[in-house]
Amino acid sequence: MARPRKPLLSRDRIVTTAAALVDAEGLEAVSTRRLAAELGVSGPSLYNHFRTKDEILDAVADSVSAQVDLSMFDEGDGRDWRTALHDWALSYRAALTEHPNVVPVLARGPGRRPAGLRVADAVFGAMVRAGWPPAQATRIGALMRYFITGSALGSFARGFVDDEAAYDPADYPHLGQAHLLAERQEEVDEGAFETGLRALLDGLAMQYETGVRGAWAARQPSSDGSWP
């Protein structure tokens, strides 16, 4: 029998199939037995590419991280640090909201995942280049990840039922319109994210002006005209 032109199994094919399962049914749907059945192979053949189920889920999570736009952090891009963080946050959240079931894996941090580490490296490097002290640049990266992943873990609007009777004004005098939130999910959730993001960046900008720029303004040139 002639050898097939393409190998029956590959890392990319396993990750694509696992990602589809996660998107459709959640993290619990992924098992080596289920994946082998979906791929039409024997279970042990998966171990030629991944040692454990956790490694497969890590690869799925990293495939989502790889969808995040990092171009705004390129040195020649021209966007200031605040605009870059804003645009990156929108791209990051868009990727997560397309694949919400994998967010719990991403929320654990990048670990050894290459795409996840590239995200962390890009954010940290851009903040340091902008003048943030390395320790504060690290905190900013952590803060942004907390905010973005937290926003993608669930929908505030979908947390309310569309039954007006559930919000008796005698018990909940201020929830008379709560039954309308579910049908306005995108408007509410996207608006809340943008509001929070701008407030977060406003706060960082204040710290930057008083701390980073203030520190530069306070520095004096040495006697030879150079800056310390």
C-alpha positions in Angstrom: 0.0 0.0 0.0 1.3 3.4 -0.9 2.3 5.7 1.9 -0.2 8.6 2.3 1.2 11.9 1.1 0.4 13.7 4.4 0.8 12.2 7.8 -2.5 11.0 9.4 -1.8 13.0 12.5 0.0 16.2 13.4 0.1 18.6 16.3 -1.8 21.2 14.3 -4.6 18.8 13.5 -4.9 17.7 17.1 -5.0 21.3 18.4 -7.6 22.3 15.8 -9.8 19.4 16.7 -9.4 20.0 20.5 -10.1 23.7 20.0 -13.3 22.9 18.2 -14.4 20.6 21.1 -13.5 23.2 23.7 -15.5 25.9 21.8 -18.5 23.6 21.4 -18.6 21.7 24.6 -16.1 23.2 27.1 -12.8 22.0 28.6 -14.3 18.9 30.1 -15.1 17.6 26.6 -11.5 17.1 25.8 -10.0 13.7 26.6 -7.5 11.6 24.7 -10.2 9.0 24.0 -12.6 11.6 22.6 -9.9 13.3 20.6 -8.8 9.9 19.1 -12.3 9.1 18.1 -12.8 12.6 16.5 -9.5 12.2 14.6 -10.1 8.6 13.6 -6.9 7.3 15.2 -5.9 5.2 18.1 -5.5 6.8 21.5 -1.8 6.0 22.0 -0.9 7.8 18.7 -1.7 11.1 20.4 1.2 10.6 22.7 3.6 10.9 19.9 2.7 14.6 19.8 1.5 15.4 23.3 2.3 13.7 26.6 -0.8 14.7 28.5 -4.3 16.2 28.1 -3.0 19.4 29.9 -0.4 19.8 27.2 -3.1 19.7 24.5 -5.2 22.3 26.4 -2.1 24.5 26.7 -1.6 24.3 23.0 -5.3 25.2 22.4 -4.9 28.2 24.7 -1.7 29.3 23.0 -3.5 29.1 19.6 -5.9 31.7 21.0 -3.0 33.9 22.3 -1.5 33.8 18.8 -4.6 35.5 17.4 -3.9 38.7 19.5 -2.5 41.6 17.5 0.8 42.8 18.9 1.7 45.2 16.1 0.9 48.3 18.2 3.9 47.4 20.4 6.4 47.5 17.5 9.1 50.1 18.1 8.3 51.8 14.7 4.5 51.7 15.1 4.2 55.2 16.5 1.4 54.7 19.0 2.1 56.0 22.5 2.0 53.6 25.4 -1.6 54.4 26.4 -3.0 54.0 22.8 -1.0 50.8 22.3 -2.4 49.3 25.6 -6.0 50.3 24.6 -5.8 48.8 21.1 -4.1 45.7 22.3 -6.7 45.2 25.0 -9.5 45.3 22.4 -7.7 42.8 20.3 -7.0 40.5 23.3 -10.6 40.6 24.5 -11.9 40.0 21.0 -9.8 36.8 20.8 -11.0 35.6 24.2 -14.7 36.4 23.5 -14.5 34.2 20.4 -13.2 31.3 22.6 -14.6 31.9 26.1 -14.4 28.3 27.2 -10.6 28.4 27.1 -10.3 31.6 29.2 -9.7 29.6 32.5 -6.6 28.1 31.0 -5.3 31.4 29.8 -6.1 33.0 33.1 -3.4 30.8 34.7 -0.7 32.7 32.9 1.5 31.9 29.9 3.7 29.2 31.6 5.9 27.9 28.8 3.4 28.7 26.0 5.3 30.6 23.2 2.5 32.8 21.9 1.5 33.7 25.5 5.1 34.6 26.3 5.3 36.8 23.2 2.3 38.7 24.5 3.9 39.2 27.9 7.2 40.2 26.4 5.6 42.7 24.0 3.6 44.4 26.7 6.5 44.6 29.2 9.0 45.7 26.6 6.7 48.5 25.3 6.1 49.8 28.8 9.8 49.9 29.7 10.6 51.7 26.5 7.9 54.3 27.4 9.8 55.0 30.6 7.9 52.9 33.2 10.2 51.3 35.8 10.4 47.5 35.2 8.6 46.7 38.4 5.7 48.9 37.5 5.7 47.6 33.9 5.3 44.1 35.3 2.3 45.3 37.4 0.7 46.9 34.4 1.0 43.6 32.5 -0.6 41.7 35.4 -3.3 44.3 35.8 -4.3 44.3 32.1 -4.4 40.5 32.1 -6.6 40.4 35.2 -9.0 43.0 33.7 -9.2 41.5 30.2 -9.5 37.8 31.2 -12.0 38.7 33.9 -14.2 40.5 31.5 -14.2 37.5 29.2 -15.0 34.9 31.8 -18.7 35.7 31.7 -21.4 38.2 30.6 -22.9 40.6 33.1 -25.9 41.1 30.9 -26.6 37.4 30.4 -26.7 37.1 34.2 -30.3 38.5 34.2 -33.3 36.6 33.0 -35.6 38.1 30.4 -38.7 37.6 32.6 -40.0 41.0 33.9 -41.9 39.2 36.7 -38.6 38.1 38.2 -37.9 41.7 39.3 -40.8 42.6 41.5 -40.5 46.4 42.2 -41.5 45.7 45.8 -38.3 43.7 46.2 -36.1 45.3 43.6 -37.2 48.9 43.1 -34.3 49.7 40.9 -34.3 46.7 38.5 -37.4 47.6 36.5 -35.4 47.3 33.2 -33.2 44.3 34.2 -35.2 41.9 32.1 -34.0 43.8 29.0 -30.3 43.3 29.6 -30.0 39.9 28.1 -31.2 41.0 24.7 -28.8 44.0 24.9 -25.8 41.8 25.9 -23.3 43.0 23.4 -24.1 46.7 23.9 -23.9 46.3 27.7 -20.8 44.1 27.9 -18.8 45.9 25.3 -19.8 49.3 26.8 -18.8 48.1 30.2 -15.4 46.9 29.0 -14.7 50.1 27.2 -15.7 52.2 30.2 -13.5 50.2 32.5 -10.6 50.2 30.1 -10.7 54.0 29.8 -10.9 54.4 33.5 -8.0 52.1 34.0 -5.9 53.9 31.4 -6.8 57.3 32.9 -5.5 56.2 36.2 -2.3 54.8 34.7 -1.8 58.1 32.8 -2.1 60.1 36.0 0.6 57.9 37.6 2.7 58.3 34.5 2.5 62.1 34.5 3.3 62.4 38.2 5.8 59.5 38.4 7.5 58.7 35.2 7.4 62.2 33.5 7.8 63.9 36.9 10.9 61.9 37.6 12.4 63.0 34.2 11.5 66.6 34.9 13.2 66.6 38.2 16.5 65.3 36.8 19.3 67.8 36.2 22.1 67.5 33.7 25.6 66.9 35.1 28.4 69.4 34.9 29.5 68.0 31.5 26.0 68.5 30.1 25.1 64.8 30.1 22.0 63.3 31.9 22.6 60.9 34.7 
